[in-house]
Amino acid sequence: MTTGDRPKRLIIAPLAKADLRGLRRYIAESSPYYAQEFLADLTAKIIWIAQADFTGSPRDNISPGLRAFPYRQRCIYYRTYPDRIVILRVMHMAQDVQKQDFE
C-alpha cells in the first residue's frame, strides 16, 4: 500500500483497453458467456495488481520500468509509480513483444 494505506490509483491505458475489447470480441465469437466470464476474471486480476501493489516481473529488457504478470495465457504489462499503476497492455503470452508495443 502507499502512504496512508491508500491503494494506488489504477489507470488502464488506451492500448490496454483496446487489447481487452479485442480479446472479448474474439472469445465472444465462440461463446459470449465465456467471453464475459474470462474478461471479468482478467479485470479482477488487474484490480488485484493495483490493490496489492504487486511488483510483478521486471521486463526492463523490453522497456525500462516495465513490469509483467502472466495470467491465463495472457501477460498483463504495466508500470508502477508511487501513487498509481498504469496497465499498458494485455497480450497473449505467445506474442513476440517489442519495445514499440509500449510506445
Secondary structure, 3 states (H helix, E strand, C coil): CCHHHCCCEEEECHHHHHHHHHHHHHHHCCCHHHHHHHHHHHHHHHHHHHHHCCCCEECCCCCCCCEEEEECCEEEEEEECCCEEEEEEEEECCCCCCHHHHC
